[in-house]
Amino acid sequence: MSTMNVKASSGGEAEALGTRSETMRESNSSGDIKKGQVILAAYVIVTIELTFIFMQMGVMPYLAKSIGLDSVGFGYLQTTFGVLQLVGGSIFGRFADKFGARAALILSCASGSAFFLLMSISTSIPVLFLSRLPAVFMHGLPGAQKVITDMTTPSQRANALGKLGLCFGIGIITGSLLGGVLSTKFGIFAPMYVGLVGNLVNTMIAMFWIPLQTKPKSDHHLTEHGTSQSGSVFSIREILRLMKFPGVMEVFIVKVFAGLPIGLFHIMFSIISVDFFGLGAVESGYLMAYFGVLQMVVQGLVIGKLTSHCTEMTLLKLSVFVFAGVGLGMALMRTVWHYCIIAVPLMFAFSTLDTITDSILTKAVPSSDTGMWLIWASTII
């Protein structure tokens, strides 16, 4: 009788263990599905935001000229945008670490809405400069990088971050073509109205698809502890503290000095297209769409395979070496066809440098500080 009881008890325990294991597997599976949905939402937000950013970039030189702004003034306008992004980057990053990725993305999308609203009424030079002001909190790409960093393991991170390049490429292609078509057929302000609606849609996606907290519970506890140390949303001391982690300073310096020239060229791309190459709005759109195709090919077919065969430091050195050759080629180019040829190694170096440095830096700093670091590293160039 006792033997039968022992067998029944053992059978019951085995059945309970099996049920518990099955429940855990189902829980992990549903957790992975939910993570995948959140990461997909982050990709959608980035794609929409970049589409409208590149759409306005394509028509901005023509809008500036239509209200009497010359090339020098346009350079000041672009510089203002960059300075505001730099100033707001650290504040936005600390805000993301303190209040979560969803709050940060909502702030970014709402700022984008204000940006396009002001641009849609920019009939004078002062209002056009004023429209740059919301750019201080427009950091959708680093915000999405934070979501992905929070919801992936270190081994998955480089590949997941690399897929953002596909979003970047889609944004360039769609935005560039859309800007040229809309401005030609419906007027110079039509892209601004479309951008306003698109950013409002993005705000709704961030509100309903991104969870309140994207970090695991253990990391969320560390986040609360880490942000309480800084005592404020912006702290220079916190940035200096992060620089002291092993490998951070060196990789950050490489990112800045290798990326600064392409950053400057990117800011002035519209003026170069108009004044140096003599392209119209539609032709500039085609050129930027070409960049987008290259970006998608590099991110989708090249970087993912390279990360599985080469170390991150090897790829970082390779990207810097290619950048050196690209700089020489840019100094010698004379026609738009030269530029199309140079664009191939340019996109490879840019995509590789951006993906690999972000992956290295997010592994080097504590998870409680990834938001501030991603945005600071992105906006500094």
Kinemage of the C-alpha trace (Angstrom):
@kinemage 1
@onewidth
@group {chain A} dominant
@subgroup {mainchain}
@vectorlist {calphas} color= white
{ca met a 1} P 0.000 0.000 0.000
{ca ser a 2} L 2.798 2.361 0.946
{ca thr a 3} L 4.670 1.475 -2.266
{ca met a 4} L 1.637 2.414 -4.314
{ca asn a 5} L 1.372 5.707 -2.443
{ca val a 6} L 5.041 6.465 -3.128
{ca lys a 7} L 4.563 5.701 -6.834
{ca ala a 8} L 1.436 7.831 -6.978
{ca ser a 9} L 3.234 10.635 -5.181
{ca ser a 10} L 6.221 10.390 -7.529
{ca gly a 11} L 3.901 10.344 -10.518
{ca gly a 12} L 2.068 13.396 -9.214
{ca glu a 13} L 5.346 15.287 -8.683
{ca ala a 14} L 6.561 14.371 -12.164
{ca glu a 15} L 3.272 15.514 -13.670
{ca ala a 16} L 3.458 18.767 -11.697
{ca leu a 17} L 7.050 19.352 -12.837
{ca gly a 18} L 6.055 18.667 -16.430
{ca thr a 19} L 3.141 21.074 -16.204
{ca arg a 20} L 5.380 23.725 -14.631
{ca ser a 21} L 8.019 23.295 -17.348
{ca glu a 22} L 5.382 23.555 -20.062
{ca thr a 23} L 3.983 26.696 -18.434
{ca met a 24} L 7.467 28.237 -18.266
{ca arg a 25} L 8.075 27.428 -21.932
{ca glu a 26} L 4.772 29.020 -22.907
{ca ser a 27} L 5.570 32.059 -20.740
{ca asn a 28} L 9.012 32.448 -22.331
{ca ser a 29} L 7.497 32.013 -25.793
{ca ser a 30} L 4.843 34.675 -25.164
{ca gly a 31} L 7.530 36.924 -23.693
{ca asp a 32} L 9.644 36.548 -26.831
{ca ile a 33} L 6.609 37.306 -29.015
{ca lys a 34} L 5.837 40.441 -26.997
{ca lys a 35} L 9.468 41.571 -27.207
{ca gly a 36} L 9.379 41.023 -30.955
{ca gln a 37} L 6.232 43.135 -31.254
{ca val a 38} L 7.752 45.972 -29.231
{ca ile a 39} L 10.954 45.915 -31.272
{ca leu a 40} L 8.856 45.889 -34.466
{ca ala a 41} L 6.982 48.956 -33.177
{ca ala a 42} L 10.327 50.681 -32.589
{ca tyr a 43} L 11.342 49.902 -36.186
{ca val a 44} L 8.024 51.321 -37.464
{ca ile a 45} L 8.449 54.534 -35.443
{ca val a 46} L 11.984 55.045 -36.751
{ca thr a 47} L 10.955 54.365 -40.348
{ca ile a 48} L 8.099 56.872 -40.219
{ca glu a 49} L 10.195 59.531 -38.501
{ca leu a 50} L 13.128 59.198 -40.893
{ca thr a 51} L 10.799 59.198 -43.899
{ca phe a 52} L 9.508 62.643 -42.996
{ca ile a 53} L 12.895 63.961 -41.849
{ca phe a 54} L 14.430 63.130 -45.235
{ca met a 55} L 11.328 64.401 -46.985
{ca gln a 56} L 11.778 67.864 -45.454
{ca met a 57} L 15.548 67.764 -46.017
{ca gly a 58} L 14.975 67.359 -49.738
{ca val a 59} L 12.697 70.382 -50.052
{ca met a 60} L 14.299 72.608 -47.397
{ca pro a 61} L 16.797 74.371 -49.754
{ca tyr a 62} L 13.952 75.326 -52.095
{ca leu a 63} L 11.764 76.549 -49.234
{ca ala a 64} L 14.688 78.599 -47.891
{ca lys a 65} L 15.333 80.158 -51.303
{ca ser a 66} L 11.655 80.938 -51.796
{ca ile a 67} L 11.656 83.164 -48.701
{ca gly a 68} L 14.983 84.833 -49.547
{ca leu a 69} L 17.544 82.835 -47.533
{ca asp a 70} L 20.922 82.508 -49.306
{ca ser a 71} L 23.453 79.655 -49.065
{ca val a 72} L 25.287 81.187 -46.102
{ca gly a 73} L 22.022 81.675 -44.240
{ca phe a 74} L 21.022 78.097 -45.043
{ca gly a 75} L 24.308 76.930 -43.538
{ca tyr a 76} L 23.446 78.814 -40.346
{ca leu a 77} L 20.000 77.206 -40.388
{ca gln a 78} L 21.473 73.705 -40.598
{ca thr a 79} L 24.052 74.529 -37.935
{ca thr a 80} L 21.259 75.715 -35.644
{ca phe a 81} L 19.533 72.363 -36.110
{ca gly a 82} L 22.726 70.486 -35.258
{ca val a 83} L 23.489 72.593 -32.179
{ca leu a 84} L 19.970 72.117 -30.835
{ca gln a 85} L 20.261 68.362 -31.351
{ca leu a 86} L 23.574 68.351 -29.501
{ca val a 87} L 22.269 70.417 -26.589
{ca gly a 88} L 19.103 68.367 -26.274
{ca gly a 89} L 20.801 65.001 -26.735
{ca ser a 90} L 22.163 64.656 -23.208
{ca ile a 91} L 18.944 65.934 -21.641
{ca phe a 92} L 16.853 63.572 -23.752
{ca gly a 93} L 19.109 60.614 -22.964
{ca arg a 94} L 18.903 61.140 -19.217
{ca phe a 95} L 15.142 61.673 -19.574
{ca ala a 96} L 14.901 58.290 -21.332
{ca asp a 97} L 16.886 56.572 -18.571
{ca lys a 98} L 14.822 58.193 -15.847
{ca phe a 99} L 11.286 57.975 -17.263
{ca gly a 100} L 11.551 55.103 -19.738
{ca ala a 101} L 11.807 54.630 -23.493
{ca arg a 102} L 8.072 55.087 -24.097
{ca ala a 103} L 7.992 58.540 -22.498
{ca ala a 104} L 11.113 59.477 -24.470
{ca leu a 105} L 9.657 58.324 -27.792
{ca ile a 106} L 6.377 60.147 -27.119
{ca leu a 107} L 8.361 63.322 -26.400
{ca ser a 108} L 10.360 62.861 -29.608
{ca cys a 109} L 7.273 62.266 -31.783
{ca ala a 110} L 5.397 65.191 -30.215
{ca ser a 111} L 8.414 67.427 -30.857
{ca gly a 112} L 8.412 66.232 -34.472
{ca ser a 113} L 4.773 67.280 -34.765
{ca ala a 114} L 5.621 70.767 -33.464
{ca phe a 115} L 8.596 70.884 -35.858
{ca phe a 116} L 6.461 70.263 -38.949
{ca leu a 117} L 3.672 72.519 -37.698
{ca leu a 118} L 6.078 75.453 -37.462
{ca met a 119} L 7.592 74.597 -40.838
{ca ser a 120} L 4.150 74.604 -42.432
{ca ile a 121} L 3.736 78.285 -41.490
{ca ser a 122} L 7.321 79.347 -42.266
{ca thr a 123} L 6.697 82.211 -44.652
{ca ser a 124} L 9.555 84.326 -43.279
{ca ile a 125} L 13.171 83.727 -42.270
{ca pro a 126} L 12.630 84.257 -38.492
{ca val a 127} L 9.793 81.695 -38.410
{ca leu a 128} L 11.930 79.248 -40.391
{ca phe a 129} L 14.692 79.519 -37.778
{ca leu a 130} L 12.076 79.207 -35.017
{ca ser a 131} L 10.883 75.942 -36.575
{ca arg a 132} L 14.264 74.399 -35.675
{ca leu a 133} L 13.569 74.776 -31.938
{ca pro a 134} L 11.605 71.505 -31.423
{ca ala a 135} L 14.629 69.641 -32.830
{ca val a 136} L 16.104 69.802 -29.326
{ca phe a 137} L 13.965 66.766 -28.403
{ca met a 138} L 13.696 65.032 -31.787
{ca his a 139} L 15.684 61.859 -31.105
{ca gly a 140} L 13.503 59.027 -32.375
{ca leu a 141} L 16.386 56.912 -33.700
{ca pro a 142} L 18.362 56.876 -30.421
{ca gly a 143} L 15.074 56.315 -28.585
{ca ala a 144} L 14.426 53.212 -30.671
{ca gln a 145} L 18.027 52.122 -30.108
{ca lys a 146} L 17.337 52.285 -26.383
{ca val a 147} L 14.231 50.098 -26.744
{ca ile a 148} L 16.235 47.522 -28.682
{ca thr a 149} L 19.151 47.677 -26.238
{ca asp a 150} L 16.801 47.142 -23.298
{ca met a 151} L 15.022 44.182 -24.891
{ca thr a 152} L 17.918 42.237 -26.429
{ca thr a 153} L 20.824 40.269 -25.020
{ca pro a 154} L 24.394 41.441 -25.750
{ca ser a 155} L 24.820 38.650 -28.319
{ca gln a 156} L 21.679 39.742 -30.209
{ca arg a 157} L 22.308 43.476 -29.955
{ca ala a 158} L 24.590 44.176 -32.931
{ca asn a 159} L 22.259 42.349 -35.332
{ca ala a 160} L 19.117 44.020 -33.925
{ca leu a 161} L 20.705 47.471 -34.010
{ca gly a 162} L 21.970 46.799 -37.517
{ca lys a 163} L 18.406 46.285 -38.739
{ca leu a 164} L 17.733 49.927 -37.892
{ca gly a 165} L 19.838 50.640 -40.958
{ca leu a 166} L 17.082 49.046 -43.048
{ca cys a 167} L 14.658 51.533 -41.500
{ca phe a 168} L 17.141 54.283 -42.318
{ca gly a 169} L 17.322 53.137 -45.921
{ca ile a 170} L 13.549 52.900 -46.285
{ca gly a 171} L 13.247 56.376 -44.770
{ca ile a 172} L 15.742 57.854 -47.228
{ca ile a 173} L 14.135 56.225 -50.265
{ca thr a 174} L 10.510 56.930 -49.358
{ca gly a 175} L 11.089 60.376 -47.896
{ca ser a 176} L 13.270 61.633 -50.727
{ca leu a 177} L 10.896 60.517 -53.463
{ca leu a 178} L 7.823 61.664 -51.539
{ca gly a 179} L 9.295 65.111 -50.888
{ca gly a 180} L 10.108 65.716 -54.537
{ca val a 181} L 6.718 64.534 -55.814
{ca leu a 182} L 4.620 66.376 -53.212
{ca ser a 183} L 6.500 69.659 -53.538
{ca thr a 184} L 6.350 69.548 -57.336
{ca lys a 185} L 2.660 68.636 -57.636
{ca phe a 186} L 1.072 70.269 -54.588
{ca gly a 187} L 3.426 73.051 -53.535
{ca ile a 188} L 6.432 73.529 -51.278
{ca phe a 189} L 4.411 73.279 -48.043
{ca ala a 190} L 2.605 70.012 -48.893
{ca pro a 191} L 5.410 67.815 -47.459
{ca met a 192} L 5.184 69.749 -44.176
{ca tyr a 193} L 1.462 68.982 -43.799
{ca val a 194} L 2.085 65.308 -44.511
{ca gly a 195} L 4.972 65.288 -42.015
{ca leu a 196} L 2.738 66.789 -39.333
{ca val a 197} L 0.118 64.063 -39.762
{ca gly a 198} L 2.780 61.354 -39.863
{ca asn a 199} L 4.347 62.466 -36.587
{ca leu a 200} L 0.953 62.537 -34.885
{ca val a 201} L 0.460 58.930 -36.015
{ca asn a 202} L 3.921 58.105 -34.641
{ca thr a 203} L 2.956 59.603 -31.277
{ca met a 204} L -0.051 57.289 -31.088
{ca ile a 205} L 2.087 54.251 -31.962
{ca ala a 206} L 4.542 55.111 -29.186
{ca met a 207} L 1.689 55.552 -26.698
{ca phe a 208} L -0.053 52.247 -27.409
{ca trp a 209} L 2.654 49.867 -28.672
{ca ile a 210} L 5.648 50.644 -26.457
{ca pro a 211} L 5.324 49.370 -22.859
{ca leu a 212} L 5.806 51.615 -19.862
{ca gln a 213} L 9.072 49.878 -18.991
{ca thr a 214} L 11.242 48.155 -21.591
{ca lys a 215} L 14.031 47.054 -19.246
{ca pro a 216} L 13.929 43.686 -17.447
{ca lys a 217} L 12.848 43.956 -13.803
{ca ser a 218} L 16.372 43.465 -12.471
{ca asp a 219} L 17.700 46.198 -14.749
{ca his a 220} L 14.764 48.448 -13.853
{ca his a 221} L 15.886 48.332 -10.222
{ca leu a 222} L 19.387 49.320 -11.319
{ca thr a 223} L 17.927 52.130 -13.419
{ca glu a 224} L 16.128 53.623 -10.435
{ca his a 225} L 19.313 53.402 -8.402
{ca gly a 226} L 21.469 54.828 -11.205
{ca thr a 227} L 19.258 57.787 -12.019
{ca ser a 228} L 18.880 58.702 -8.391
{ca gln a 229} L 22.638 59.193 -8.215
{ca ser a 230} L 22.616 61.906 -10.851
{ca gly a 231} L 19.858 63.819 -9.095
{ca ser a 232} L 18.797 65.632 -12.274
{ca val a 233} L 17.890 65.005 -15.886
{ca phe a 234} L 21.158 66.514 -17.144
{ca ser a 235} L 24.528 66.005 -15.476
{ca ile a 236} L 27.978 66.610 -16.950
{ca arg a 237} L 29.416 64.578 -14.089
{ca glu a 238} L 27.421 61.533 -15.262
{ca ile a 239} L 28.837 61.848 -18.792
{ca leu a 240} L 32.379 62.069 -17.423
{ca arg a 241} L 31.699 59.071 -15.192
{ca leu a 242} L 30.642 56.977 -18.196
{ca met a 243} L 33.795 57.961 -20.056
{ca lys a 244} L 35.853 56.224 -17.349
{ca phe a 245} L 34.504 52.747 -18.092
{ca pro a 246} L 37.053 50.511 -19.874
{ca gly a 247} L 37.147 51.077 -23.628
{ca val a 248} L 34.459 53.769 -23.686
{ca met a 249} L 36.703 56.815 -24.173
{ca glu a 250} L 38.720 55.207 -26.978
{ca val a 251} L 35.697 53.995 -28.966
{ca phe a 252} L 33.895 57.301 -28.437
{ca ile a 253} L 36.871 59.275 -29.807
{ca val a 254} L 37.007 57.011 -32.866
{ca lys a 255} L 33.263 57.500 -33.427
{ca val a 256} L 33.575 61.292 -33.224
{ca phe a 257} L 36.660 61.807 -35.387
{ca ala a 258} L 35.658 59.233 -38.002
{ca gly a 259} L 32.038 60.385 -38.147
{ca leu a 260} L 32.491 64.173 -37.943
{ca pro a 261} L 33.394 64.723 -41.639
{ca ile a 262} L 30.417 62.696 -42.881
{ca gly a 263} L 28.221 64.478 -40.346
{ca leu a 264} L 29.210 67.860 -41.746
{ca phe a 265} L 28.722 66.653 -45.308
{ca his a 266} L 25.318 65.247 -44.391
{ca ile a 267} L 24.220 68.633 -43.007
{ca met a 268} L 25.244 70.420 -46.203
{ca phe a 269} L 24.082 67.695 -48.612
{ca ser a 270} L 21.076 69.705 -49.813
{ca ile a 271} L 23.155 72.773 -50.661
{ca ile a 272} L 25.787 70.627 -52.398
{ca ser a 273} L 23.050 68.980 -54.493
{ca val a 274} L 21.618 72.344 -55.550
{ca asp a 275} L 24.682 74.578 -55.914
{ca phe a 276} L 27.505 72.137 -56.720
{ca phe a 277} L 25.666 69.497 -58.753
{ca gly a 278} L 22.825 71.751 -59.981
{ca leu a 279} L 20.075 69.253 -59.173
{ca gly a 280} L 16.374 70.038 -58.806
{ca ala a 281} L 14.052 68.797 -56.058
{ca val a 282} L 13.105 65.604 -57.910
{ca glu a 283} L 16.715 64.808 -58.933
{ca ser a 284} L 17.909 65.383 -55.349
{ca gly a 285} L 15.218 62.952 -54.238
{ca tyr a 286} L 16.481 60.307 -56.649
{ca leu a 287} L 20.045 60.784 -55.382
{ca met a 288} L 18.981 60.389 -51.761
{ca ala a 289} L 16.887 57.357 -52.698
{ca tyr a 290} L 20.040 55.822 -54.189
{ca phe a 291} L 21.714 56.350 -50.827
{ca gly a 292} L 18.802 54.582 -49.183
{ca val a 293} L 19.116 51.545 -51.434
{ca leu a 294} L 22.816 51.289 -50.627
{ca gln a 295} L 22.064 51.623 -46.916
{ca met a 296} L 19.532 48.791 -47.044
{ca val a 297} L 21.864 46.502 -48.969
{ca val a 298} L 24.760 47.125 -46.578
{ca gln a 299} L 22.677 46.732 -43.422
{ca gly a 300} L 20.554 43.860 -44.645
{ca leu a 301} L 23.093 41.745 -46.514
{ca val a 302} L 26.572 42.754 -45.396
{ca ile a 303} L 26.873 43.832 -41.759
{ca gly a 304} L 24.870 40.929 -40.301
{ca lys a 305} L 27.148 38.393 -42.018
{ca leu a 306} L 30.315 40.283 -41.127
{ca thr a 307} L 29.423 40.387 -37.416
{ca ser a 308} L 29.138 36.590 -37.393
{ca his a 309} L 32.598 36.136 -38.938
{ca cys a 310} L 34.643 39.079 -37.612
{ca thr a 311} L 35.142 40.654 -34.212
{ca glu a 312} L 33.669 44.061 -33.496
{ca met a 313} L 37.106 45.676 -33.153
{ca thr a 314} L 38.157 44.289 -36.547
{ca leu a 315} L 35.064 45.793 -38.190
{ca leu a 316} L 35.645 49.093 -36.396
{ca lys a 317} L 39.200 49.333 -37.756
{ca leu a 318} L 37.969 48.392 -41.232
{ca ser a 319} L 35.320 51.134 -41.222
{ca val a 320} L 37.877 53.773 -40.196
{ca phe a 321} L 40.237 52.653 -42.970
{ca val a 322} L 37.444 52.842 -45.573
{ca phe a 323} L 36.433 56.277 -44.272
{ca ala a 324} L 39.958 57.542 -44.968
{ca gly a 325} L 39.686 56.469 -48.601
{ca val a 326} L 36.205 57.982 -48.899
{ca gly a 327} L 37.496 61.349 -47.656
{ca leu a 328} L 40.161 61.397 -50.366
{ca gly a 329} L 37.581 60.465 -52.997
{ca met a 330} L 35.248 63.276 -51.916
{ca ala a 331} L 38.051 65.806 -52.205
{ca leu a 332} L 38.644 64.718 -55.815
{ca met a 333} L 35.042 64.274 -57.040
{ca arg a 334} L 33.747 66.654 -59.710
{ca thr a 335} L 30.445 65.240 -60.983
{ca val a 336} L 27.380 63.593 -59.513
{ca trp a 337} L 28.483 60.308 -61.083
{ca his a 338} L 31.721 60.449 -59.102
{ca tyr a 339} L 29.619 60.933 -56.007
{ca cys a 340} L 27.456 57.909 -56.842
{ca ile a 341} L 30.590 55.751 -57.031
{ca ile a 342} L 32.012 57.123 -53.773
{ca ala a 343} L 28.651 56.540 -52.069
{ca val a 344} L 29.205 52.745 -52.073
{ca pro a 345} L 32.192 52.652 -49.680
{ca leu a 346} L 30.756 55.683 -47.874
{ca met a 347} L 27.569 53.837 -46.915
{ca phe a 348} L 29.528 50.737 -45.933
{ca ala a 349} L 31.858 52.690 -43.646
{ca phe a 350} L 29.087 54.825 -42.167
{ca ser a 351} L 26.755 51.883 -41.446
{ca thr a 352} L 29.509 49.691 -40.012
{ca leu a 353} L 30.946 52.422 -37.796
{ca asp a 354} L 27.535 53.431 -36.439
{ca thr a 355} L 26.327 49.897 -35.713
{ca ile a 356} L 29.545 48.563 -34.211
{ca thr a 357} L 30.303 51.569 -31.993
{ca asp a 358} L 26.746 51.590 -30.629
{ca ser a 359} L 26.996 47.871 -29.870
{ca ile a 360} L 30.384 48.213 -28.148
{ca leu a 361} L 29.394 51.253 -26.095
{ca thr a 362} L 26.083 49.827 -24.865
{ca lys a 363} L 27.913 46.710 -23.656
{ca ala a 364} L 30.565 48.793 -21.892
{ca val a 365} L 28.257 51.042 -19.821
{ca pro a 366} L 25.668 49.957 -17.211
{ca ser a 367} L 22.190 49.184 -18.506
{ca ser a 368} L 20.837 52.066 -16.401
{ca asp a 369} L 22.781 54.549 -18.559
{ca thr a 370} L 22.283 53.190 -22.073
{ca gly a 371} L 19.679 55.808 -23.022
{ca met a 372} L 21.840 58.816 -22.240
{ca trp a 373} L 24.895 57.232 -23.810
{ca leu a 374} L 23.200 56.212 -27.062
{ca ile a 375} L 21.766 59.681 -27.626
{ca trp a 376} L 24.911 61.504 -26.556
{ca ala a 377} L 27.028 59.370 -28.895
{ca ser a 378} L 24.576 59.924 -31.769
{ca thr a 379} L 24.126 63.674 -31.432
{ca ile a 380} L 27.793 64.529 -30.822
{ca ile a 381} L 28.456 64.026 -34.562
